[in-house]
Amino acid sequence: MVDSAPTEPIKELARRFILDLNSRDLENLMPWFREDAQLWIPPSPLVCGSKRINLLLKLIFRRYRDIQWEIVELYQASDNVILVEMRSFGTFTSGKVYENNLISLIKYTGSGKIFYISDYFKDTAIFY
């Protein structure tokens, strides 16, 4: 449980995180996550711990020639929780085009680290 709000506005934290996600550079991306963070990106099961999150992101990035996330809207749920409505698009390594809509529920600590993300996709059939 987190008891304090981040010092930086949560909407700005979310924007900067998505910019780093779009870079697909794990050296920029992993400092966002607390060591005991949890990440749930269907169809994968819940992943716990920054080392496992790093491995999952590597596997996800390898599935795509390119992939991007575009913020549609940001909904601040509380001082440390935000819902990020996005459109994601790219190309699988197979050449198949990928397009989807999703909402990411992101929870931040007072220091601006992510301790929980859960993604909700409009279309999960594309992953099978």
KOLTI-354210 format. One record per residue: residue number from 1; x, y, z of N, C-alpha, C, O in turn. Coordinates in steps of 0.05 Angstrom, whole numbers. Atoms other than C-alpha are relative to their C-alpha. Layout:
<rs>
(r NUM, (X, Y, Z), (X, Y, Z), (X, Y, Z), (X, Y, Z));
...
</rs>
This chain:
<rs>
(r 1, (17, -24, 0), (0, 0, 0), (18, 25, 0), (39, 26, 13));
(r 2, (-15, -25, 2), (24, 70, -17), (-15, 21, 15), (-39, 24, 12));
(r 3, (14, -20, -17), (9, 126, 32), (4, 29, -8), (-7, 46, 4));
(r 4, (-4, -28, 8), (33, 188, -5), (-2, 3, -30), (3, -16, -45));
(r 5, (2, -6, 28), (22, 221, -72), (27, 6, -11), (45, 16, 3));
(r 6, (-25, -8, 12), (79, 229, -121), (4, 30, 1), (-16, 45, 0));
(r 7, (-5, -29, -1), (113, 297, -118), (-4, 12, -28), (-11, 36, -30));
(r 8, (5, -10, 27), (107, 304, -194), (-29, -6, -7), (-39, -27, 1));
(r 9, (28, 5, 8), (37, 310, -224), (-2, -28, -14), (14, -34, -32));
(r 10, (2, 28, 9), (13, 239, -239), (-5, -1, -31), (4, -20, -43));
(r 11, (4, 0, 29), (-9, 257, -310), (26, 3, -15), (30, -8, -36));
(r 12, (-26, -3, 12), (61, 280, -326), (17, -25, 3), (31, -33, -16));
(r 13, (-14, 25, -3), (90, 216, -297), (-9, -20, -21), (7, -34, -33));
(r 14, (11, 19, 20), (44, 175, -342), (9, 7, -28), (17, -11, -43));
(r 15, (-10, -9, 27), (63, 216, -404), (29, -8, -4), (36, -19, -25));
(r 16, (-28, 6, 2), (137, 207, -390), (5, -30, -1), (22, -40, -15));
(r 17, (-3, 29, 0), (129, 132, -376), (-7, -11, -28), (7, -28, -38));
(r 18, (7, 9, 27), (93, 122, -443), (21, 7, -21), (26, -8, -39));
(r 19, (-22, -7, 18), (148, 160, -479), (23, -20, 2), (34, -29, -18));
(r 20, (-21, 20, -4), (199, 112, -448), (-9, -27, -10), (8, -42, -21));
(r 21, (10, 25, 10), (155, 53, -465), (3, -1, -31), (10, -21, -42));
(r 22, (-3, -2, 29), (154, 76, -538), (28, -2, -10), (33, -10, -32));
(r 23, (-29, 2, 8), (230, 78, -539), (8, -30, -1), (27, -37, -15));
(r 24, (-6, 29, -2), (230, 2, -523), (29, -4, 11), (41, -25, 7));
(r 25, (-27, 2, -12), (296, 16, -487), (-3, -7, 30), (-11, 10, 46));
(r 26, (4, 9, -28), (296, -25, -423), (17, 15, 20), (10, 16, 43));
(r 27, (-16, -16, -19), (352, 17, -393), (-15, 26, 9), (-11, 35, 31));
(r 28, (16, -23, -8), (304, 77, -394), (-26, -9, 14), (-36, 6, 31));
(r 29, (26, 9, -9), (242, 36, -378), (1, -12, 28), (-17, -7, 44));
(r 30, (0, 15, -25), (263, -7, -319), (3, 17, 25), (-8, 10, 46));
(r 31, (-1, -17, -24), (280, 50, -270), (-28, 10, 9), (-30, 19, 32));
(r 32, (27, -8, -8), (205, 66, -270), (-11, -19, 21), (-28, -11, 37));
(r 33, (13, 21, -17), (190, 1, -233), (13, -4, 27), (38, -5, 29));
(r 34, (-10, 7, -27), (197, -11, -159), (8, -29, -1), (-2, -45, -17));
(r 35, (-11, 27, 1), (236, -75, -145), (-22, -22, 4), (-20, -43, -8));
(r 36, (21, 19, -5), (172, -110, -120), (-25, 6, -17), (-47, -3, -9));
(r 37, (23, -8, 17), (127, -82, -176), (-14, -25, -11), (-3, -46, -13));
(r 38, (16, 21, 13), (71, -123, -207), (-9, 11, -27), (-17, 34, -30));
(r 39, (8, -7, 27), (54, -123, -281), (-18, -22, -11), (-11, -45, -11));
(r 40, (18, 19, 11), (-6, -156, -313), (-8, 9, -28), (-24, 28, -31));
(r 41, (6, -6, 28), (-10, -155, -389), (-11, -25, -12), (4, -44, -19));
(r 42, (12, 24, 12), (-59, -206, -417), (12, -5, -28), (18, 15, -41));
(r 43, (9, 24, -13), (-54, -259, -440), (19, -12, 20), (15, -34, 30));
(r 44, (-19, 10, -20), (6, -268, -394), (-11, 2, 28), (-28, 19, 33));
(r 45, (9, -2, -27), (-5, -282, -321), (13, 24, 14), (32, 36, 3));
(r 46, (-12, -21, -16), (11, -231, -267), (30, -6, 4), (37, -28, 12));
(r 47, (-29, 3, -4), (87, -220, -263), (8, 18, 23), (0, 42, 25));
(r 48, (-8, -15, -24), (118, -198, -197), (31, 3, 1), (46, -17, -3));
(r 49, (-28, -5, -3), (186, -166, -188), (12, 13, -25), (5, 5, -48));
(r 50, (-11, -15, 23), (227, -119, -232), (16, -18, -19), (17, -13, -43));
(r 51, (-16, 18, 17), (273, -175, -258), (-19, -15, -19), (-12, -19, -43));
(r 52, (19, 15, 16), (213, -215, -283), (-14, 19, -20), (-20, 12, -42));
(r 53, (12, -20, 18), (181, -152, -312), (19, 6, -23), (10, 8, -46));
(r 54, (-20, -4, 21), (245, -139, -350), (-1, -22, -21), (-1, -17, -45));
(r 55, (1, 23, 18), (243, -209, -380), (-26, 0, -16), (-25, -5, -41));
(r 56, (25, -1, 14), (169, -202, -398), (0, 21, -22), (-8, 16, -45));
(r 57, (-2, -21, 20), (181, -136, -433), (18, -7, -23), (12, -1, -46));
(r 58, (-18, 9, 21), (239, -165, -472), (-15, -19, -19), (-13, -17, -43));
(r 59, (15, 19, 17), (194, -222, -496), (-21, 14, -16), (-25, 8, -40));
(r 60, (21, -15, 15), (138, -174, -515), (13, 16, -22), (3, 15, -45));
(r 61, (-13, -17, 21), (185, -127, -553), (10, -17, -23), (11, -8, -46));
(r 62, (-10, 18, 21), (214, -187, -591), (-22, -9, -19), (-16, -17, -42));
(r 63, (23, 9, 17), (144, -204, -618), (-6, 20, -22), (-21, 14, -41));
(r 64, (8, -22, 19), (141, -138, -657), (24, 11, -14), (46, 14, -3));
(r 65, (-20, -15, 15), (182, -106, -712), (0, 29, 11), (20, 41, 15));
(r 66, (3, -27, -12), (154, -41, -685), (-27, 0, 15), (-46, -14, 7));
(r 67, (25, -3, -15), (101, -22, -634), (1, 28, 14), (22, 36, 24));
(r 68, (2, -26, -13), (77, 45, -607), (-26, 1, 15), (-45, -12, 10));
(r 69, (23, -5, -16), (28, 69, -555), (-5, 30, -2), (13, 46, 2));
(r 70, (9, -28, 3), (-11, 134, -566), (-21, 5, 22), (-42, -8, 22));
(r 71, (19, -7, -20), (-46, 166, -507), (-24, 13, -12), (-21, 33, -27));
(r 72, (26, -12, 9), (-119, 181, -521), (-10, 19, 22), (-17, 42, 16));
(r 73, (10, -16, -22), (-138, 206, -452), (12, -10, 26), (18, -34, 29));
(r 74, (-10, 7, -27), (-113, 207, -380), (-22, 6, 20), (-33, 27, 20));
(r 75, (21, -3, -21), (-161, 196, -322), (13, -5, 27), (20, -27, 34));
(r 76, (-12, 2, -26), (-134, 210, -253), (-21, -11, 19), (-41, 2, 24));
(r 77, (19, 13, -18), (-169, 163, -204), (5, 8, 29), (-14, 10, 44));
(r 78, (-7, -9, -27), (-132, 186, -141), (27, 13, -1), (38, 17, -23));
(r 79, (-26, -13, 0), (-68, 219, -119), (22, -17, -12), (42, -6, -23));
(r 80, (-21, 17, 10), (-27, 158, -140), (-9, -21, -20), (6, -39, -28));
(r 81, (11, 20, 20), (-72, 120, -190), (-10, 15, -24), (-24, 35, -22));
(r 82, (10, -12, 25), (-84, 137, -263), (-8, -22, -19), (4, -43, -20));
(r 83, (8, 17, 22), (-120, 104, -320), (9, 14, -26), (2, 37, -30));
(r 84, (-11, -11, 25), (-86, 114, -387), (-14, -14, -23), (-9, -38, -28));
(r 85, (14, 10, 23), (-131, 104, -447), (19, 3, -24), (29, 25, -29));
(r 86, (-20, -1, 22), (-87, 86, -507), (-10, -15, -24), (-28, -32, -23));
(r 87, (1, 16, 25), (-85, 62, -578), (28, -11, -4), (47, 4, -3));
(r 88, (-27, 12, 6), (-29, 13, -593), (-1, -11, -28), (-22, -21, -38));
(r 89, (-1, 9, 27), (-6, -4, -662), (29, -7, -7), (48, 4, 4));
(r 90, (-26, 8, 9), (52, -36, -698), (-2, -24, -19), (-22, -28, -32));
(r 91, (-1, 23, 18), (74, -97, -737), (14, -23, 15), (36, -20, 26));
(r 92, (-12, 23, -12), (87, -167, -710), (24, -8, -17), (26, 0, -40));
(r 93, (-23, 9, 16), (153, -200, -732), (-9, -16, -24), (6, -19, -43));
(r 94, (10, 16, 22), (110, -244, -777), (-9, 18, -23), (-14, 8, -45));
(r 95, (10, -19, 21), (89, -181, -816), (-29, 8, 4), (-38, 26, -9));
(r 96, (28, -6, -5), (18, -181, -789), (-2, 26, 15), (12, 32, 33));
(r 97, (5, -26, -12), (-8, -112, -772), (-14, -4, 27), (-32, -20, 30));
(r 98, (12, 0, -26), (-26, -100, -699), (-12, 27, 6), (0, 48, 3));
(r 99, (13, -25, -9), (-77, -49, -675), (-19, -9, 23), (-32, -30, 21));
(r 100, (17, 7, -23), (-113, -48, -608), (-5, 26, 16), (9, 46, 13));
(r 101, (6, -22, -20), (-144, -2, -556), (2, -13, 27), (-6, -36, 31));
(r 102, (-3, 11, -27), (-130, -10, -483), (-1, 22, 21), (1, 46, 15));
(r 103, (-2, -18, -23), (-132, 21, -415), (20, -13, 19), (19, -37, 25));
(r 104, (-19, 9, -20), (-73, 15, -367), (-6, 13, 26), (-8, 38, 28));
(r 105, (3, -10, -28), (-86, 22, -293), (28, 0, 12), (41, -21, 14));
(r 106, (-27, -3, -10), (-21, 49, -264), (-1, 12, 28), (-14, 32, 33));
(r 107, (-1, -10, -27), (-6, 58, -190), (29, 8, 6), (48, -8, 1));
(r 108, (-26, -11, -6), (53, 101, -168), (5, 3, 30), (-14, 6, 46));
(r 109, (-8, -6, -27), (91, 109, -103), (4, 30, 3), (2, 45, -16));
(r 110, (-5, -28, -5), (105, 176, -70), (25, 10, -14), (27, 34, -20));
(r 111, (-24, -8, 14), (173, 176, -104), (-3, -1, -30), (17, 4, -45));
(r 112, (4, 0, 29), (142, 167, -173), (6, -27, -13), (6, -29, -38));
(r 113, (-5, 27, 11), (160, 93, -181), (-27, -14, -4), (-46, -10, 10));
(r 114, (24, 16, 5), (109, 45, -210), (1, -25, 17), (21, -39, 17));
(r 115, (1, 25, -15), (87, -11, -164), (-21, -19, -10), (-23, -41, -1));
(r 116, (21, 18, 11), (28, -38, -204), (-10, 11, -27), (-15, 35, -29));
(r 117, (13, -6, 25), (4, -39, -276), (-18, -24, -7), (-9, -47, -6));
(r 118, (18, 20, 11), (-56, -77, -303), (-11, 11, -26), (-23, 33, -26));
(r 119, (10, -8, 26), (-74, -73, -377), (-27, -14, -6), (-31, -37, 0));
(r 120, (26, 9, 8), (-145, -81, -404), (-3, 6, -30), (-5, 29, -38));
(r 121, (0, -3, 29), (-148, -94, -479), (-29, -3, -12), (-45, -18, -2));
(r 122, (26, 1, 14), (-208, -83, -525), (-2, -27, -15), (-22, -40, -15));
(r 123, (0, 25, 16), (-187, -143, -569), (23, -18, 10), (46, -11, 6));
(r 124, (-21, 18, -8), (-149, -201, -538), (4, -23, -20), (24, -38, -18));
(r 125, (-2, 22, 20), (-161, -250, -596), (25, 3, -17), (36, -17, -26));
(r 126, (-24, -5, 17), (-103, -217, -634), (25, -13, 12), (44, -18, -3));
(r 127, (-24, 11, -13), (-54, -247, -583), (2, -30, -3), (23, -42, 3));
(r 128, (-1, 30, 2), (-72, -320, -599), (3, -9, -28), (3, -33, -33));
</rs>
